[in-house]
Every structure is written in C-alpha cells, then in structure tokens.
Amino acid sequence: MTYFAFSCVIALSYLLFIFRKKQRGAEKELGRLKENMVRNELNENKAHNPDDLQALLDALPYPFFSINGEGVLDRVNSQASKIFDGRKILNCKIEHVFLDLKLRLLISKSLSKLKSYQKILQFPPDSAFSSHGLDKDTHWEIDICPLSLQGNNREIQLTMRDITASVHSDRVRKDFVANASHELRTPLSVISGYLEHLTEKEGLDHKETAQKMLETMDRHVVRINRIVDDMLLISKLESDDSVPLNLAPFCIATCVKDVIERLELVIIKQGSSIEVKIPEINIIGDQFYWTQILFNLVENALKQNPDRTLKIHINADIDKDDNFKIQISDNGVGIPAKDLPFIFKRFYRVEKHHSQSQIKGTGLGLSIVKRAVVAHGGKITATSLPTVETTFTIIVPQGNKNIDDD
C-alpha cells in the first residue's frame, strides 16, 4: 500500500505539473479539436451540404486552406480570405498565393508524400501573414495534414495559427531573466570582492579604506534592494489579477514634495532645478503607486541627463471633465522619435547618447509608471523634442469619488 500511495503521489504531482505547463495551450487544443471535426467532415461528407461545410470552416478561428493534388486551392475559409484582403485565392495555384518559399516547399512536400507536417515559420513585415501596420516579423504555427490517409485522395488541409504574441512573451521572459541577472551580478560582484578583502587578515586595520569599502557596499546593497523592489512591483502590476488599489483622497502637492526631497541630493549634485505648479488639491488614488509614478519620472529625467544642468517642470490640475492631469517636462537630451513607441516596454533602454557605464538602472521604471497609471484607469503619453522639451502627460479620471471614506 505504501508503494501504491507513493506512486499515486508521484503521478498526481506529474499530472499537476503537466496541467500547469499546458494550461496556456488550452485554447490551442480546443482549436485542434475543432479542426479534427472539420477534417472528419471533409473526409466523410465533402460532396454533400457544401454550404454547411463552408459554415463549419468559417467557424474556425484560424485560416484554413484545402489544396488538391494539382496544388490548387479548392476551398478556403473566411479567416484565410481576410489575410489576403479579399484578393482572389480560391482555385488559384499555391505558387500564385503563397509567395514564401519555405511555406510553398512544405506544402509541396506534404502533397507528394501525403504526410503530416507541423512547423513554426517566421514571415517578414512585407508578407501577407505579417500584422498590418507593424514593422516586425510574425511567427505562425503551420499544420499540414492529408485529408485522406489511405492514399486515394491527394488532397491536404493547411491551417495556420498566429503565435507572434506567444513568441514575443517568451522573449520577454528570457530578457527579464537575462537583464535581472546582469543588473544583480555587478553589485553582488562588488560586495563579494570587498567582503573578501575585509575578511582577510588585517583587512580592517586600515580604517579609512575599510570605511570607503563599507560605504560602497552599502550603496550597492541599496541598488540590489531597488532592483528587487522594481521586479516585485512590475510582477505585481503585470499579474493576471487586477491590482488592488488602496484608493483614498490625498494631497498630490505633498506627494510631489516628498519625491523631490528624496531626490534632493541628486538634484543638487547635477545643479538642476525643479519648478512645481500644483494647487493644493486632493485627488483620489493609491498614494503608494502615485509616489512610484512621480519618483520614477523625475529620477528618470535626472538619470538620463547626468552631465546636463536640467530644468524640470511639474504642472497639474483638475480639468473641466473632472480628470486629474499632470505633466512632467524637462529640457534634457530627449527621446528619439523612433524610440517613443517602445519606452514603456520592460527593459527598453534609449542609449544612443550614453554609454552603459553612465546610466545604471533596472530598465523597469517607465514600465512601472505605465502599469500604475493604467491600474488607476488613466493613460500616459510622451512627447519629445530633443534638447528642447520632453514631456510625460498623465490623465486619470477622478469620477470615482464615491469610494468609501471609512
């Protein structure tokens, strides 16, 4: 009985692992089941009820192509037609429809051998299978299967699933690990090296040197804590669950003042100045997240301009539509136009005018800002005219004043 119970525990653990691993693929599996139903319909009833069959094909969430032995598309669904913007593809040969050589060779191979193939293909931005308006490659899972496995019907079905978002998510996760490891390795290496020196014989005898080492170690510990805090915060903000906000009235001017005091040493060191024009108004929000928003935006402006005397302006008010609007602007080096659409992405860095050694950080600051603003039901935009003015504008509705005050 003990062995049986142990085996059951192992089996259940394994099933739980598989379930968690495959949970995100549930939609794909449902799609496959639907495709199998279509395949059975095509094999058994292709000559009957063509309208019903077409309706069944159009219900598929993926593009579907039926290709006969002569390499001609004899049936397609609405998703397939949508990809080609209504261009005539029915009764056309594959070489006139599929311009990508890799896909065409895969189709020809399946037709000649009557074998099933599954493969992930990458298409360039100018391909019909690329997302319109996006200057990036797309990734599709290709599934080719003969309609008859007995060899008496040289016809195949082709279905395609756009997995670009999934591929991008995998890359983001890998980048997250790689960047976090890189950001943590530097301070840990410094701390480890100094500790090794201080623990050596007579390592603490030179008090002045030891004091400098301890101060350096303390700065790097602070940096590690900041990295970990940022990672935990962005993980919380990007979780599937809605972010629990502690909504309450608070004075935004006091919040800005606290942020400036925290950054006072950096401001003085750079010879920069901050001009604040905010009336004494209370807004509804989570003060913790608003502190993160304002701190990251002001610190980011200072950090991106280490060798410039910066003038930062912070203006805020409630507009006629009861929206709270705040703008943080500076006259720093700015953000190139081509980088603006991506600055709120995790780990995205604009480093055209700086070396890596000059600017240190997690690359999560602006991503945290956007997530926190969105959690409040607001939006953030950025405009930049390099060396003249870079402005971040946040607009958050204040119509939620019916929150409980107790």
C-alpha positions as CSV (number, residue, x, y, z in Angstrom):
1,M,0.0,0.0,0.0
2,T,2.8,2.4,0.8
3,Y,4.4,1.9,-2.6
4,F,1.0,2.4,-4.3
5,A,0.3,5.5,-2.3
6,F,3.8,6.9,-3.2
7,S,3.2,6.1,-6.8
8,C,-0.1,7.9,-6.7
9,V,1.5,11.0,-5.2
10,I,4.2,10.9,-7.9
11,A,1.6,10.5,-10.6
12,L,-0.6,13.3,-9.3
13,S,2.4,15.6,-9.0
14,Y,3.3,14.9,-12.6
15,L,-0.2,15.4,-13.8
16,L,-0.3,18.7,-11.9
17,F,2.9,19.8,-13.5
18,I,1.6,18.9,-17.0
19,F,-1.6,20.7,-16.3
20,R,0.1,23.9,-15.3
21,K,2.5,23.6,-18.2
22,K,-0.3,23.1,-20.7
23,Q,-2.8,25.5,-19.2
24,R,-2.0,28.3,-21.6
25,G,-2.3,25.9,-24.5
26,A,-6.0,25.1,-23.7
27,E,-7.3,27.4,-26.5
28,K,-4.9,25.8,-29.0
29,E,-6.2,22.3,-28.1
30,L,-9.8,23.4,-28.5
31,G,-8.8,24.7,-31.9
32,R,-7.3,21.4,-32.8
33,L,-10.4,19.5,-31.7
34,K,-12.5,21.8,-33.9
35,E,-10.1,21.2,-36.8
36,N,-10.4,17.4,-36.3
37,M,-14.2,17.8,-36.6
38,V,-13.7,19.7,-39.9
39,R,-11.3,17.1,-41.1
40,N,-13.8,14.3,-40.5
41,E,-16.5,16.3,-42.3
42,L,-14.2,16.8,-45.3
43,N,-13.3,13.1,-45.5
44,E,-16.9,11.8,-45.0
45,N,-19.2,14.4,-46.4
46,K,-17.2,16.6,-48.8
47,A,-19.6,16.1,-51.6
48,H,-22.7,16.9,-49.5
49,N,-24.0,20.0,-48.0
50,P,-21.3,22.4,-49.3
51,D,-23.0,25.4,-47.6
52,D,-23.0,23.6,-44.2
53,L,-19.4,22.6,-44.7
54,Q,-18.3,26.2,-45.6
55,A,-20.1,27.4,-42.5
56,L,-18.2,24.9,-40.4
57,L,-14.9,26.0,-42.0
58,D,-15.7,29.7,-41.4
59,A,-16.3,28.9,-37.7
60,L,-12.6,28.0,-37.3
61,P,-10.6,30.7,-35.5
62,Y,-7.6,30.1,-37.8
63,P,-7.0,30.4,-41.6
64,F,-7.9,27.2,-43.4
65,F,-6.8,26.1,-46.9
66,S,-7.8,22.9,-48.8
67,I,-5.3,22.1,-51.6
68,N,-5.8,19.4,-54.2
69,G,-3.3,17.2,-55.9
70,E,-2.6,19.7,-58.6
71,G,-1.6,22.3,-56.0
72,V,-4.8,24.3,-56.4
73,L,-6.7,25.9,-53.5
74,D,-10.2,24.3,-53.9
75,R,-11.6,25.5,-50.5
76,V,-10.7,28.3,-48.1
77,N,-12.5,29.8,-45.1
78,S,-13.2,33.4,-44.2
79,Q,-10.1,33.8,-42.0
80,A,-7.9,32.8,-44.9
81,S,-9.6,35.3,-47.2
82,K,-9.2,38.0,-44.6
83,I,-5.4,37.5,-44.6
84,F,-5.3,38.3,-48.3
85,D,-7.6,41.3,-48.0
86,G,-10.2,39.8,-50.2
87,R,-7.8,39.0,-53.1
88,K,-9.0,36.0,-55.1
89,I,-7.2,32.9,-53.9
90,L,-9.8,30.2,-54.5
91,N,-9.0,28.0,-57.5
92,C,-5.5,29.5,-57.7
93,K,-2.3,27.5,-57.6
94,I,-0.1,27.7,-54.5
95,E,2.7,29.5,-56.2
96,H,0.4,32.4,-57.0
97,V,-0.9,32.6,-53.4
98,F,1.9,31.6,-51.1
99,L,4.9,33.7,-52.0
100,D,7.1,32.5,-49.1
101,L,9.4,29.7,-50.4
102,K,9.6,27.9,-47.1
103,L,5.8,27.5,-46.9
104,R,5.5,26.6,-50.5
105,L,8.1,23.8,-50.2
106,L,6.4,22.4,-47.1
107,I,3.0,22.3,-48.9
108,S,4.6,20.6,-52.0
109,K,6.4,18.1,-49.7
110,S,3.1,17.1,-48.0
111,L,1.3,16.8,-51.3
112,S,4.0,14.5,-52.8
113,K,4.4,12.3,-49.7
114,L,0.9,12.6,-48.2
115,K,2.4,13.2,-44.8
116,S,1.5,15.5,-42.0
117,Y,3.9,18.3,-41.1
118,Q,4.0,20.8,-38.2
119,K,6.4,23.6,-38.2
120,I,6.8,27.2,-37.0
121,L,7.7,29.7,-39.7
122,Q,8.8,33.3,-39.5
123,F,7.5,35.8,-42.0
124,P,9.0,39.3,-42.8
125,P,7.0,42.5,-42.3
126,D,6.1,42.7,-46.0
127,S,4.5,39.3,-46.0
128,A,0.7,38.8,-46.3
129,F,1.0,36.9,-43.0
130,S,2.5,39.8,-41.1
131,S,0.4,42.1,-38.9
132,H,-0.7,45.1,-40.9
133,G,1.0,48.3,-39.8
134,L,3.6,46.6,-37.6
135,D,7.2,46.7,-38.8
136,K,8.2,43.4,-37.3
137,D,8.4,39.7,-38.2
138,T,5.5,37.4,-37.4
139,H,5.5,33.8,-36.3
140,W,3.0,31.2,-37.4
141,E,2.5,27.6,-36.5
142,I,1.9,25.6,-39.7
143,D,-0.2,22.4,-39.5
144,I,-0.5,20.4,-42.8
145,C,-2.4,17.2,-42.9
146,P,-3.7,14.9,-45.7
147,L,-7.5,14.7,-45.9
148,S,-7.2,11.0,-46.7
149,L,-4.7,8.7,-45.0
150,Q,-5.4,5.8,-47.4
151,G,-3.6,7.5,-50.3
152,N,-6.6,7.6,-52.6
153,N,-7.1,11.3,-52.3
154,R,-4.1,13.6,-52.9
155,E,-5.6,16.5,-51.0
156,I,-4.2,18.3,-48.0
157,Q,-5.5,20.8,-45.5
158,L,-3.4,23.7,-44.2
159,T,-4.2,25.6,-41.0
160,M,-2.1,28.4,-39.6
161,R,-2.0,29.9,-36.1
162,D,-0.5,33.3,-35.4
163,I,1.7,32.7,-32.4
164,T,3.6,36.0,-32.6
165,A,2.3,37.2,-29.2
166,S,3.4,33.9,-27.6
167,V,6.9,34.1,-29.2
168,H,7.2,37.7,-28.0
169,S,6.1,36.7,-24.5
170,D,8.7,34.0,-24.4
171,R,11.4,36.5,-25.5
172,V,10.3,39.0,-22.8
173,R,10.6,36.3,-20.1
174,K,14.0,35.4,-21.3
175,D,15.0,39.1,-21.5
176,F,13.7,39.5,-18.0
177,V,15.9,36.8,-16.6
178,A,18.9,37.9,-18.6
179,N,18.6,41.6,-17.6
180,A,17.8,40.9,-14.0
181,S,20.8,38.6,-13.8
182,H,23.0,41.2,-15.4
183,E,21.8,44.0,-13.1
184,L,22.2,41.9,-10.0
185,R,25.6,40.5,-10.9
186,T,27.5,43.8,-10.9
187,P,26.6,44.9,-7.3
188,L,26.9,41.4,-6.0
189,S,30.4,41.1,-7.5
190,V,31.5,44.4,-5.9
191,I,30.1,43.4,-2.5
192,S,31.7,39.9,-2.7
193,G,35.1,41.3,-3.7
194,Y,35.1,43.9,-0.8
195,L,33.9,41.3,1.7
196,E,36.7,39.0,0.7
197,H,39.2,41.9,1.2
198,L,37.8,42.9,4.5
199,T,37.7,39.4,5.9
200,E,41.4,38.8,5.1
201,K,44.0,39.2,7.8
202,E,44.4,42.8,8.7
203,G,41.7,43.7,6.3
204,L,40.0,46.0,8.8
205,D,43.3,47.6,10.1
206,H,43.2,50.4,7.6
207,K,40.0,52.1,8.9
208,E,39.8,54.8,6.2
209,T,40.0,52.2,3.4
210,A,37.6,49.9,5.2
211,Q,35.1,52.7,5.7
212,K,35.1,53.6,2.0
213,M,34.6,49.9,1.1
214,L,31.7,49.7,3.5
215,E,30.1,52.8,2.1
216,T,30.4,51.4,-1.4
217,M,28.9,48.1,-0.3
218,D,26.1,50.0,1.3
219,R,25.3,51.8,-2.0
220,H,25.3,48.5,-3.9
221,V,23.0,46.9,-1.3
222,V,20.6,49.8,-1.8
223,R,20.8,49.2,-5.6
224,I,20.1,45.5,-5.1
225,N,17.1,46.3,-3.0
226,R,15.9,48.8,-5.6
227,I,16.2,46.1,-8.4
228,V,14.3,43.5,-6.3
229,D,11.6,46.0,-5.4
230,D,11.2,47.0,-9.0
231,M,11.0,43.4,-10.1
232,L,8.4,42.6,-7.4
233,L,6.4,45.7,-8.2
234,I,6.3,45.1,-12.0
235,S,5.4,41.4,-11.4
236,K,2.5,42.5,-9.2
237,L,1.3,45.1,-11.7
238,E,1.6,42.7,-14.7
239,S,-0.1,39.8,-12.9
240,D,-3.4,38.4,-14.3
241,D,-5.2,39.6,-11.2
242,S,-6.3,43.2,-11.0
243,V,-4.0,45.3,-8.9
244,P,-5.7,46.0,-5.5
245,L,-5.5,49.8,-5.1
246,N,-5.9,51.5,-1.7
247,L,-8.0,54.4,-3.1
248,A,-8.2,57.4,-0.8
249,P,-8.0,61.2,-1.1
250,F,-4.5,62.6,-0.7
251,C,-2.7,65.8,-1.5
252,I,-0.8,65.5,-4.7
253,A,1.3,68.5,-4.0
254,T,2.6,66.9,-0.7
255,C,3.3,63.7,-2.7
256,V,5.4,65.7,-5.2
257,K,7.2,67.5,-2.4
258,D,8.2,64.2,-0.8
259,V,9.5,62.9,-4.1
260,I,11.7,66.0,-4.6
261,E,13.1,65.7,-1.1
262,R,14.1,62.1,-1.8
263,L,16.0,63.2,-4.9
264,E,17.4,66.4,-3.4
265,L,21.0,65.2,-3.3
266,V,21.0,64.2,-7.0
267,I,19.3,67.4,-8.0
268,I,21.9,69.5,-6.1
269,K,24.8,67.4,-7.4
270,Q,23.7,67.9,-11.0
271,G,23.0,71.6,-10.5
272,S,19.4,71.0,-11.7
273,S,16.2,72.7,-10.7
274,I,12.6,71.7,-10.4
275,E,9.7,74.2,-10.7
276,V,6.4,72.9,-9.3
277,K,3.0,74.5,-10.2
278,I,0.4,72.3,-8.4
279,P,-2.6,73.7,-6.5
280,E,-3.4,72.3,-3.0
281,I,-5.9,69.8,-4.3
282,N,-6.8,66.3,-3.2
283,I,-7.0,63.5,-5.8
284,I,-8.5,60.0,-5.5
285,G,-5.8,57.3,-5.9
286,D,-3.3,55.0,-4.2
287,Q,-0.6,57.3,-2.8
288,F,2.0,54.5,-2.8
289,Y,1.7,54.0,-6.5
290,W,1.5,57.7,-7.2
291,T,4.8,58.1,-5.3
292,Q,6.3,55.4,-7.5
293,I,4.9,57.1,-10.7
294,L,6.3,60.6,-9.8
295,F,9.6,59.3,-8.4
296,N,10.4,57.2,-11.5
297,L,9.6,60.0,-13.9
298,V,11.6,62.7,-12.1
299,E,14.5,60.3,-11.4
300,N,14.5,59.1,-15.0
301,A,14.9,62.7,-16.2
302,L,17.8,63.2,-13.9
303,K,19.4,59.9,-14.7
304,Q,19.2,60.3,-18.5
305,N,21.0,63.6,-18.2
306,P,23.9,63.1,-15.9
307,D,26.1,65.8,-17.5
308,R,23.5,68.5,-18.0
309,T,22.0,71.2,-15.8
310,L,18.4,70.2,-16.0
311,K,15.2,72.3,-15.7
312,I,12.3,70.1,-14.7
313,H,8.7,71.5,-14.6
314,I,5.8,69.7,-12.9
315,N,2.3,71.1,-13.6
316,A,-1.0,69.6,-12.5
317,D,-4.7,70.5,-12.2
318,I,-8.2,69.1,-12.4
319,D,-9.8,69.8,-15.9
320,K,-13.4,70.6,-16.7
321,D,-14.2,66.9,-17.2
322,D,-13.1,66.1,-13.7
323,N,-9.9,64.5,-14.9
324,F,-6.6,64.9,-13.0
325,K,-3.9,65.9,-15.4
326,I,-0.2,66.2,-14.5
327,Q,2.8,66.9,-16.8
328,I,6.5,66.4,-16.1
329,S,8.7,68.0,-18.6
330,D,12.5,68.7,-18.9
331,N,14.9,70.2,-21.3
332,G,17.2,67.2,-21.5
333,V,18.7,65.2,-24.4
334,G,15.2,63.8,-25.1
335,I,14.0,60.7,-26.7
336,P,14.4,59.9,-30.4
337,A,11.1,59.7,-32.3
338,K,11.7,56.1,-33.3
339,D,12.1,55.1,-29.7
340,L,9.0,56.8,-28.3
341,P,6.5,53.9,-29.1
342,F,8.7,51.5,-27.0
343,I,9.8,53.4,-24.0
344,F,7.2,51.9,-21.7
345,K,8.3,48.3,-22.5
346,R,10.2,46.4,-19.9
347,F,14.0,46.8,-20.1
348,Y,13.8,49.1,-23.1
349,R,16.7,51.4,-23.0
350,V,17.4,54.5,-25.1
351,E,21.2,54.6,-25.1
352,K,22.1,56.4,-28.3
353,H,23.8,59.3,-26.4
354,H,25.1,57.5,-23.4
355,S,27.4,54.6,-22.6
356,Q,26.2,51.7,-20.4
357,S,28.5,52.7,-17.6
358,Q,27.0,56.2,-17.3
359,I,23.4,55.1,-16.8
360,K,22.5,52.3,-14.4
361,G,19.1,51.0,-13.6
362,T,16.6,48.2,-14.0
363,G,15.0,49.4,-17.2
364,L,11.7,48.9,-15.4
365,G,10.9,52.4,-14.3
366,L,8.7,53.6,-17.2
367,S,7.0,50.2,-17.4
368,I,6.1,50.5,-13.8
369,V,4.8,54.0,-14.4
370,K,2.5,53.0,-17.2
371,R,1.2,49.9,-15.4
372,A,0.4,52.0,-12.3
373,V,-1.3,54.7,-14.3
374,V,-3.4,52.1,-16.2
375,A,-4.3,50.5,-12.9
376,H,-5.9,53.8,-11.9
377,G,-7.9,53.8,-15.1
378,G,-5.7,56.5,-16.7
379,K,-3.3,56.9,-19.6
380,I,0.2,58.2,-20.1
381,T,1.7,59.7,-23.2
382,A,5.2,61.1,-24.1
383,T,6.4,63.7,-26.5
384,S,9.9,64.8,-27.1
385,L,11.8,67.5,-29.0
386,P,15.4,66.6,-28.1
387,T,17.4,69.3,-26.1
388,V,14.2,71.4,-26.1
389,E,11.4,69.7,-24.2
390,T,10.4,66.2,-23.3
391,T,7.0,65.8,-21.6
392,F,5.2,63.0,-19.9
393,T,1.4,63.6,-19.6
394,I,-0.8,61.6,-17.3
395,I,-4.6,61.9,-17.3
396,V,-6.6,60.0,-14.7
397,P,-10.3,60.2,-14.3
398,Q,-11.5,61.5,-10.9
399,G,-15.1,60.4,-11.3
400,N,-14.6,57.6,-8.8
401,K,-15.3,59.8,-5.8
402,N,-18.0,57.5,-4.5
403,I,-15.4,55.3,-2.7
404,D,-15.9,54.6,1.0
405,D,-14.2,57.1,3.2
406,D,-14.4,54.8,6.2
